[in-house]
Amino acid sequence: LGGKYFGNPVVRAVMWPGMQFQLLTTREPDLDMCATAIASLNLVKDDPTVLAMRQAGGMKEVSFIQ
């Protein structure tokens, strides 16, 4: 709805904080972020819980809290 009335100054003022927050959360990851994501995936790829779920034929929900 905001996109439909974005030309309205009141709507723009109300939407401005959300649009600014979106700029913070949608940036390209840097190399450190990518390295962290890869390390995290490498840690869980051989996890017994994940392997059991994969062999059972479903990855609907995996809980690592035991």
PyMOL Python script that loads the backbone (N, CA, C, O; Angstrom):
from pymol import cmd

cmd.read_pdbstr("""\
ATOM      1  N   LEU A   1       0.827  -1.188   0.000  1.00  0.00           N
ATOM      2  CA  LEU A   1       0.000   0.000   0.000  1.00  0.00           C
ATOM      3  C   LEU A   1       0.874   1.256   0.000  1.00  0.00           C
ATOM      4  O   LEU A   1       0.541   2.264  -0.623  1.00  0.00           O
ATOM      5  N   GLY A   2       2.002   1.171   0.715  1.00  0.00           N
ATOM      6  CA  GLY A   2       2.892   2.326   0.750  1.00  0.00           C
ATOM      7  C   GLY A   2       3.469   2.650  -0.612  1.00  0.00           C
ATOM      8  O   GLY A   2       3.694   3.815  -0.938  1.00  0.00           O
ATOM      9  N   GLY A   3       3.710   1.605  -1.417  1.00  0.00           N
ATOM     10  CA  GLY A   3       4.233   1.832  -2.759  1.00  0.00           C
ATOM     11  C   GLY A   3       3.247   2.549  -3.643  1.00  0.00           C
ATOM     12  O   GLY A   3       3.633   3.321  -4.520  1.00  0.00           O
ATOM     13  N   LYS A   4       1.975   2.299  -3.417  1.00  0.00           N
ATOM     14  CA  LYS A   4       0.930   2.936  -4.220  1.00  0.00           C
ATOM     15  C   LYS A   4       0.864   4.434  -3.942  1.00  0.00           C
ATOM     16  O   LYS A   4       0.608   5.229  -4.847  1.00  0.00           O
ATOM     17  N   TYR A   5       1.096   4.814  -2.687  1.00  0.00           N
ATOM     18  CA  TYR A   5       0.990   6.216  -2.280  1.00  0.00           C
ATOM     19  C   TYR A   5       2.342   6.807  -1.905  1.00  0.00           C
ATOM     20  O   TYR A   5       2.405   7.733  -1.095  1.00  0.00           O
ATOM     21  N   PHE A   6       3.421   6.289  -2.478  1.00  0.00           N
ATOM     22  CA  PHE A   6       4.759   6.733  -2.092  1.00  0.00           C
ATOM     23  C   PHE A   6       5.004   8.197  -2.436  1.00  0.00           C
ATOM     24  O   PHE A   6       5.876   8.825  -1.836  1.00  0.00           O
ATOM     25  N   GLY A   7       4.272   8.745  -3.368  1.00  0.00           N
ATOM     26  CA  GLY A   7       4.418  10.159  -3.713  1.00  0.00           C
ATOM     27  C   GLY A   7       3.882  11.092  -2.642  1.00  0.00           C
ATOM     28  O   GLY A   7       4.216  12.277  -2.635  1.00  0.00           O
ATOM     29  N   ASN A   8       3.065  10.586  -1.747  1.00  0.00           N
ATOM     30  CA  ASN A   8       2.494  11.385  -0.669  1.00  0.00           C
ATOM     31  C   ASN A   8       3.578  11.644   0.381  1.00  0.00           C
ATOM     32  O   ASN A   8       4.192  10.696   0.870  1.00  0.00           O
ATOM     33  N   PRO A   9       3.824  12.907   0.735  1.00  0.00           N
ATOM     34  CA  PRO A   9       4.894  13.208   1.698  1.00  0.00           C
ATOM     35  C   PRO A   9       4.686  12.569   3.074  1.00  0.00           C
ATOM     36  O   PRO A   9       5.660  12.208   3.734  1.00  0.00           O
ATOM     37  N   VAL A  10       3.451  12.427   3.507  1.00  0.00           N
ATOM     38  CA  VAL A  10       3.190  11.806   4.811  1.00  0.00           C
ATOM     39  C   VAL A  10       3.565  10.330   4.769  1.00  0.00           C
ATOM     40  O   VAL A  10       4.182   9.819   5.703  1.00  0.00           O
ATOM     41  N   VAL A  11       3.198   9.647   3.696  1.00  0.00           N
ATOM     42  CA  VAL A  11       3.525   8.229   3.543  1.00  0.00           C
ATOM     43  C   VAL A  11       5.033   8.055   3.469  1.00  0.00           C
ATOM     44  O   VAL A  11       5.586   7.131   4.067  1.00  0.00           O
ATOM     45  N   ARG A  12       5.693   8.934   2.743  1.00  0.00           N
ATOM     46  CA  ARG A  12       7.162   8.855   2.641  1.00  0.00           C
ATOM     47  C   ARG A  12       7.819   9.038   4.004  1.00  0.00           C
ATOM     48  O   ARG A  12       8.787   8.350   4.327  1.00  0.00           O
ATOM     49  N   ALA A  13       7.294   9.966   4.806  1.00  0.00           N
ATOM     50  CA  ALA A  13       7.859  10.207   6.137  1.00  0.00           C
ATOM     51  C   ALA A  13       7.663   8.996   7.041  1.00  0.00           C
ATOM     52  O   ALA A  13       8.543   8.662   7.834  1.00  0.00           O
ATOM     53  N   VAL A  14       6.519   8.344   6.923  1.00  0.00           N
ATOM     54  CA  VAL A  14       6.253   7.168   7.754  1.00  0.00           C
ATOM     55  C   VAL A  14       7.110   5.989   7.313  1.00  0.00           C
ATOM     56  O   VAL A  14       7.560   5.206   8.150  1.00  0.00           O
ATOM     57  N   MET A  15       7.340   5.851   6.015  1.00  0.00           N
ATOM     58  CA  MET A  15       8.099   4.712   5.490  1.00  0.00           C
ATOM     59  C   MET A  15       9.608   4.898   5.568  1.00  0.00           C
ATOM     60  O   MET A  15      10.347   3.920   5.457  1.00  0.00           O
ATOM     61  N   TRP A  16      10.085   6.123   5.755  1.00  0.00           N
ATOM     62  CA  TRP A  16      11.519   6.402   5.699  1.00  0.00           C
ATOM     63  C   TRP A  16      12.349   5.559   6.670  1.00  0.00           C
ATOM     64  O   TRP A  16      13.361   5.002   6.245  1.00  0.00           O
ATOM     65  N   PRO A  17      11.979   5.433   7.960  1.00  0.00           N
ATOM     66  CA  PRO A  17      12.819   4.626   8.865  1.00  0.00           C
ATOM     67  C   PRO A  17      12.947   3.171   8.411  1.00  0.00           C
ATOM     68  O   PRO A  17      14.028   2.587   8.493  1.00  0.00           O
ATOM     69  N   GLY A  18      11.858   2.594   7.939  1.00  0.00           N
ATOM     70  CA  GLY A  18      11.908   1.210   7.467  1.00  0.00           C
ATOM     71  C   GLY A  18      12.792   1.054   6.249  1.00  0.00           C
ATOM     72  O   GLY A  18      13.513   0.064   6.121  1.00  0.00           O
ATOM     73  N   MET A  19      12.740   2.022   5.358  1.00  0.00           N
ATOM     74  CA  MET A  19      13.582   1.960   4.163  1.00  0.00           C
ATOM     75  C   MET A  19      15.062   2.088   4.529  1.00  0.00           C
ATOM     76  O   MET A  19      15.910   1.428   3.929  1.00  0.00           O
ATOM     77  N   GLN A  20      15.370   2.933   5.507  1.00  0.00           N
ATOM     78  CA  GLN A  20      16.758   3.075   5.946  1.00  0.00           C
ATOM     79  C   GLN A  20      17.250   1.799   6.617  1.00  0.00           C
ATOM     80  O   GLN A  20      18.396   1.397   6.416  1.00  0.00           O
ATOM     81  N   PHE A  21      16.400   1.163   7.410  1.00  0.00           N
ATOM     82  CA  PHE A  21      16.767  -0.099   8.057  1.00  0.00           C
ATOM     83  C   PHE A  21      17.008  -1.176   7.011  1.00  0.00           C
ATOM     84  O   PHE A  21      17.893  -2.015   7.176  1.00  0.00           O
ATOM     85  N   GLN A  22      16.233  -1.160   5.945  1.00  0.00           N
ATOM     86  CA  GLN A  22      16.399  -2.138   4.876  1.00  0.00           C
ATOM     87  C   GLN A  22      17.772  -1.997   4.224  1.00  0.00           C
ATOM     88  O   GLN A  22      18.360  -2.995   3.808  1.00  0.00           O
ATOM     89  N   LEU A  23      18.285  -0.782   4.131  1.00  0.00           N
ATOM     90  CA  LEU A  23      19.628  -0.585   3.577  1.00  0.00           C
ATOM     91  C   LEU A  23      20.688  -1.282   4.423  1.00  0.00           C
ATOM     92  O   LEU A  23      21.673  -1.790   3.888  1.00  0.00           O
ATOM     93  N   LEU A  24      20.491  -1.309   5.743  1.00  0.00           N
ATOM     94  CA  LEU A  24      21.449  -1.970   6.627  1.00  0.00           C
ATOM     95  C   LEU A  24      21.404  -3.484   6.495  1.00  0.00           C
ATOM     96  O   LEU A  24      22.433  -4.150   6.612  1.00  0.00           O
ATOM     97  N   THR A  25      20.227  -4.027   6.254  1.00  0.00           N
ATOM     98  CA  THR A  25      20.055  -5.476   6.308  1.00  0.00           C
ATOM     99  C   THR A  25      20.163  -6.158   4.959  1.00  0.00           C
ATOM    100  O   THR A  25      20.070  -7.384   4.897  1.00  0.00           O
ATOM    101  N   THR A  26      20.354  -5.424   3.881  1.00  0.00           N
ATOM    102  CA  THR A  26      20.385  -6.049   2.558  1.00  0.00           C
ATOM    103  C   THR A  26      21.703  -5.815   1.827  1.00  0.00           C
ATOM    104  O   THR A  26      21.747  -5.874   0.598  1.00  0.00           O
ATOM    105  N   ARG A  27      22.753  -5.555   2.554  1.00  0.00           N
ATOM    106  CA  ARG A  27      24.056  -5.340   1.917  1.00  0.00           C
ATOM    107  C   ARG A  27      24.701  -6.672   1.556  1.00  0.00           C
ATOM    108  O   ARG A  27      24.405  -7.705   2.157  1.00  0.00           O
ATOM    109  N   GLU A  28      25.575  -6.629   0.577  1.00  0.00           N
ATOM    110  CA  GLU A  28      26.335  -7.814   0.191  1.00  0.00           C
ATOM    111  C   GLU A  28      27.237  -8.228   1.352  1.00  0.00           C
ATOM    112  O   GLU A  28      27.815  -7.367   2.015  1.00  0.00           O
ATOM    113  N   PRO A  29      27.366  -9.522   1.609  1.00  0.00           N
ATOM    114  CA  PRO A  29      28.255  -9.958   2.689  1.00  0.00           C
ATOM    115  C   PRO A  29      29.719  -9.737   2.309  1.00  0.00           C
ATOM    116  O   PRO A  29      30.091  -9.842   1.141  1.00  0.00           O
ATOM    117  N   ASP A  30      30.536  -9.431   3.307  1.00  0.00           N
ATOM    118  CA  ASP A  30      31.963  -9.301   3.034  1.00  0.00           C
ATOM    119  C   ASP A  30      32.622 -10.678   3.170  1.00  0.00           C
ATOM    120  O   ASP A  30      31.946 -11.661   3.473  1.00  0.00           O
ATOM    121  N   LEU A  31      33.916 -10.747   2.950  1.00  0.00           N
ATOM    122  CA  LEU A  31      34.611 -12.036   2.957  1.00  0.00           C
ATOM    123  C   LEU A  31      34.573 -12.715   4.321  1.00  0.00           C
ATOM    124  O   LEU A  31      34.483 -13.941   4.397  1.00  0.00           O
ATOM    125  N   ASP A  32      34.640 -11.937   5.397  1.00  0.00           N
ATOM    126  CA  ASP A  32      34.565 -12.533   6.739  1.00  0.00           C
ATOM    127  C   ASP A  32      33.213 -13.190   6.983  1.00  0.00           C
ATOM    128  O   ASP A  32      33.138 -14.258   7.590  1.00  0.00           O
ATOM    129  N   MET A  33      32.152 -12.557   6.513  1.00  0.00           N
ATOM    130  CA  MET A  33      30.815 -13.142   6.669  1.00  0.00           C
ATOM    131  C   MET A  33      30.698 -14.442   5.883  1.00  0.00           C
ATOM    132  O   MET A  33      30.128 -15.421   6.366  1.00  0.00           O
ATOM    133  N   CYS A  34      31.237 -14.444   4.677  1.00  0.00           N
ATOM    134  CA  CYS A  34      31.200 -15.662   3.857  1.00  0.00           C
ATOM    135  C   CYS A  34      32.011 -16.776   4.509  1.00  0.00           C
ATOM    136  O   CYS A  34      31.589 -17.932   4.519  1.00  0.00           O
ATOM    137  N   ALA A  35      33.170 -16.429   5.052  1.00  0.00           N
ATOM    138  CA  ALA A  35      34.003 -17.436   5.711  1.00  0.00           C
ATOM    139  C   ALA A  35      33.292 -18.018   6.930  1.00  0.00           C
ATOM    140  O   ALA A  35      33.385 -19.218   7.187  1.00  0.00           O
ATOM    141  N   THR A  36      32.587 -17.182   7.675  1.00  0.00           N
ATOM    142  CA  THR A  36      31.832 -17.659   8.833  1.00  0.00           C
ATOM    143  C   THR A  36      30.718 -18.599   8.404  1.00  0.00           C
ATOM    144  O   THR A  36      30.500 -19.633   9.036  1.00  0.00           O
ATOM    145  N   ALA A  37      30.013 -18.251   7.338  1.00  0.00           N
ATOM    146  CA  ALA A  37      28.930 -19.105   6.848  1.00  0.00           C
ATOM    147  C   ALA A  37      29.464 -20.453   6.375  1.00  0.00           C
ATOM    148  O   ALA A  37      28.859 -21.490   6.650  1.00  0.00           O
ATOM    149  N   ILE A  38      30.579 -20.448   5.675  1.00  0.00           N
ATOM    150  CA  ILE A  38      31.176 -21.697   5.191  1.00  0.00           C
ATOM    151  C   ILE A  38      31.637 -22.554   6.365  1.00  0.00           C
ATOM    152  O   ILE A  38      31.428 -23.767   6.371  1.00  0.00           O
ATOM    153  N   ALA A  39      32.261 -21.927   7.354  1.00  0.00           N
ATOM    154  CA  ALA A  39      32.705 -22.678   8.534  1.00  0.00           C
ATOM    155  C   ALA A  39      31.519 -23.285   9.275  1.00  0.00           C
ATOM    156  O   ALA A  39      31.600 -24.417   9.752  1.00  0.00           O
ATOM    157  N   SER A  40      30.429 -22.548   9.375  1.00  0.00           N
ATOM    158  CA  SER A  40      29.233 -23.071  10.045  1.00  0.00           C
ATOM    159  C   SER A  40      28.665 -24.262   9.300  1.00  0.00           C
ATOM    160  O   SER A  40      28.295 -25.263   9.914  1.00  0.00           O
ATOM    161  N   LEU A  41      28.592 -24.161   7.985  1.00  0.00           N
ATOM    162  CA  LEU A  41      28.085 -25.282   7.192  1.00  0.00           C
ATOM    163  C   LEU A  41      28.989 -26.499   7.307  1.00  0.00           C
ATOM    164  O   LEU A  41      28.509 -27.630   7.383  1.00  0.00           O
ATOM    165  N   ASN A  42      30.288 -26.268   7.320  1.00  0.00           N
ATOM    166  CA  ASN A  42      31.216 -27.388   7.459  1.00  0.00           C
ATOM    167  C   ASN A  42      31.064 -28.089   8.807  1.00  0.00           C
ATOM    168  O   ASN A  42      31.261 -29.301   8.899  1.00  0.00           O
ATOM    169  N   LEU A  43      30.717 -27.341   9.848  1.00  0.00           N
ATOM    170  CA  LEU A  43      30.532 -27.949  11.167  1.00  0.00           C
ATOM    171  C   LEU A  43      29.302 -28.845  11.223  1.00  0.00           C
ATOM    172  O   LEU A  43      29.330 -29.888  11.876  1.00  0.00           O
ATOM    173  N   VAL A  44      28.232 -28.459  10.554  1.00  0.00           N
ATOM    174  CA  VAL A  44      26.993 -29.231  10.673  1.00  0.00           C
ATOM    175  C   VAL A  44      26.803 -30.261   9.568  1.00  0.00           C
ATOM    176  O   VAL A  44      25.919 -31.110   9.678  1.00  0.00           O
ATOM    177  N   LYS A  45      27.594 -30.214   8.519  1.00  0.00           N
ATOM    178  CA  LYS A  45      27.348 -31.135   7.402  1.00  0.00           C
ATOM    179  C   LYS A  45      27.563 -32.595   7.796  1.00  0.00           C
ATOM    180  O   LYS A  45      26.935 -33.482   7.219  1.00  0.00           O
ATOM    181  N   ASP A  46      28.430 -32.857   8.759  1.00  0.00           N
ATOM    182  CA  ASP A  46      28.675 -34.226   9.207  1.00  0.00           C
ATOM    183  C   ASP A  46      28.024 -34.516  10.559  1.00  0.00           C
ATOM    184  O   ASP A  46      28.339 -35.521  11.196  1.00  0.00           O
ATOM    185  N   ASP A  47      27.128 -33.650  10.993  1.00  0.00           N
ATOM    186  CA  ASP A  47      26.446 -33.847  12.274  1.00  0.00           C
ATOM    187  C   ASP A  47      25.551 -35.081  12.193  1.00  0.00           C
ATOM    188  O   ASP A  47      24.816 -35.237  11.218  1.00  0.00           O
ATOM    189  N   PRO A  48      25.596 -35.962  13.196  1.00  0.00           N
ATOM    190  CA  PRO A  48      24.794 -37.190  13.165  1.00  0.00           C
ATOM    191  C   PRO A  48      23.290 -36.935  13.037  1.00  0.00           C
ATOM    192  O   PRO A  48      22.585 -37.709  12.390  1.00  0.00           O
ATOM    193  N   THR A  49      22.804 -35.874  13.640  1.00  0.00           N
ATOM    194  CA  THR A  49      21.373 -35.567  13.549  1.00  0.00           C
ATOM    195  C   THR A  49      20.987 -35.227  12.119  1.00  0.00           C
ATOM    196  O   THR A  49      19.960 -35.687  11.620  1.00  0.00           O
ATOM    197  N   VAL A  50      21.807 -34.424  11.464  1.00  0.00           N
ATOM    198  CA  VAL A  50      21.525 -34.045  10.080  1.00  0.00           C
ATOM    199  C   VAL A  50      21.626 -35.259   9.169  1.00  0.00           C
ATOM    200  O   VAL A  50      20.787 -35.443   8.288  1.00  0.00           O
ATOM    201  N   LEU A  51      22.642 -36.087   9.371  1.00  0.00           N
ATOM    202  CA  LEU A  51      22.789 -37.287   8.542  1.00  0.00           C
ATOM    203  C   LEU A  51      21.613 -38.234   8.728  1.00  0.00           C
ATOM    204  O   LEU A  51      21.130 -38.810   7.754  1.00  0.00           O
ATOM    205  N   ALA A  52      21.144 -38.406   9.962  1.00  0.00           N
ATOM    206  CA  ALA A  52      19.997 -39.277  10.218  1.00  0.00           C
ATOM    207  C   ALA A  52      18.739 -38.740   9.545  1.00  0.00           C
ATOM    208  O   ALA A  52      17.960 -39.510   8.984  1.00  0.00           O
ATOM    209  N   MET A  53      18.536 -37.435   9.596  1.00  0.00           N
ATOM    210  CA  MET A  53      17.374 -36.834   8.936  1.00  0.00           C
ATOM    211  C   MET A  53      17.459 -37.009   7.424  1.00  0.00           C
ATOM    212  O   MET A  53      16.456 -37.284   6.764  1.00  0.00           O
ATOM    213  N   ARG A  54      18.656 -36.848   6.886  1.00  0.00           N
ATOM    214  CA  ARG A  54      18.830 -36.994   5.440  1.00  0.00           C
ATOM    215  C   ARG A  54      18.557 -38.432   5.014  1.00  0.00           C
ATOM    216  O   ARG A  54      17.917 -38.660   3.987  1.00  0.00           O
ATOM    217  N   GLN A  55      19.036 -39.409   5.793  1.00  0.00           N
ATOM    218  CA  GLN A  55      18.810 -40.815   5.468  1.00  0.00           C
ATOM    219  C   GLN A  55      17.352 -41.203   5.646  1.00  0.00           C
ATOM    220  O   GLN A  55      16.859 -42.087   4.946  1.00  0.00           O
ATOM    221  N   ALA A  56      16.656 -40.553   6.572  1.00  0.00           N
ATOM    222  CA  ALA A  56      15.237 -40.845   6.792  1.00  0.00           C
ATOM    223  C   ALA A  56      14.375 -40.270   5.671  1.00  0.00           C
ATOM    224  O   ALA A  56      13.194 -40.599   5.560  1.00  0.00           O
ATOM    225  N   GLY A  57      14.958 -39.424   4.854  1.00  0.00           N
ATOM    226  CA  GLY A  57      14.240 -38.897   3.704  1.00  0.00           C
ATOM    227  C   GLY A  57      13.546 -37.577   3.934  1.00  0.00           C
ATOM    228  O   GLY A  57      12.727 -37.158   3.116  1.00  0.00           O
ATOM    229  N   GLY A  58      13.850 -36.926   5.008  1.00  0.00           N
ATOM    230  CA  GLY A  58      13.193 -35.644   5.232  1.00  0.00           C
ATOM    231  C   GLY A  58      14.024 -34.705   6.054  1.00  0.00           C
ATOM    232  O   GLY A  58      14.683 -35.111   7.012  1.00  0.00           O
ATOM    233  N   MET A  59      13.993 -33.463   5.685  1.00  0.00           N
ATOM    234  CA  MET A  59      14.688 -32.420   6.437  1.00  0.00           C
ATOM    235  C   MET A  59      13.669 -31.370   6.864  1.00  0.00           C
ATOM    236  O   MET A  59      13.947 -30.173   6.795  1.00  0.00           O
ATOM    237  N   LYS A  60      12.487 -31.809   7.305  1.00  0.00           N
ATOM    238  CA  LYS A  60      11.426 -30.866   7.643  1.00  0.00           C
ATOM    239  C   LYS A  60      11.816 -29.985   8.820  1.00  0.00           C
ATOM    240  O   LYS A  60      11.662 -28.764   8.766  1.00  0.00           O
ATOM    241  N   GLU A  61      12.315 -30.594   9.871  1.00  0.00           N
ATOM    242  CA  GLU A  61      12.692 -29.820  11.047  1.00  0.00           C
ATOM    243  C   GLU A  61      13.854 -30.517  11.732  1.00  0.00           C
ATOM    244  O   GLU A  61      13.794 -31.712  12.020  1.00  0.00           O
ATOM    245  N   VAL A  62      14.902 -29.766  11.986  1.00  0.00           N
ATOM    246  CA  VAL A  62      16.072 -30.318  12.655  1.00  0.00           C
ATOM    247  C   VAL A  62      16.288 -29.532  13.932  1.00  0.00           C
ATOM    248  O   VAL A  62      16.397 -28.306  13.905  1.00  0.00           O
ATOM    249  N   SER A  63      16.348 -30.235  15.048  1.00  0.00           N
ATOM    250  CA  SER A  63      16.593 -29.586  16.326  1.00  0.00           C
ATOM    251  C   SER A  63      17.946 -30.048  16.847  1.00  0.00           C
ATOM    252  O   SER A  63      18.189 -31.248  16.980  1.00  0.00           O
ATOM    253  N   PHE A  64      18.824 -29.097  17.141  1.00  0.00           N
ATOM    254  CA  PHE A  64      20.142 -29.434  17.650  1.00  0.00           C
ATOM    255  C   PHE A  64      20.190 -29.338  19.167  1.00  0.00           C
ATOM    256  O   PHE A  64      21.234 -29.582  19.773  1.00  0.00           O
ATOM    257  N   ILE A  65      19.073 -28.987  19.780  1.00  0.00           N
ATOM    258  CA  ILE A  65      19.010 -28.899  21.237  1.00  0.00           C
ATOM    259  C   ILE A  65      18.576 -30.246  21.777  1.00  0.00           C
ATOM    260  O   ILE A  65      17.499 -30.738  21.439  1.00  0.00           O
ATOM    261  N   GLN A  66      19.411 -30.844  22.616  1.00  0.00           N
ATOM    262  CA  GLN A  66      19.085 -32.170  23.148  1.00  0.00           C
ATOM    263  C   GLN A  66      18.972 -32.131  24.640  1.00  0.00           C
ATOM    264  O   GLN A  66      18.703 -33.156  25.265  1.00  0.00           O
TER     265      GLN A  66
END
""", "prot")
cmd.dss("prot")
cmd.show_as("cartoon", "prot")
cmd.util.cbc("prot")
cmd.orient("prot")
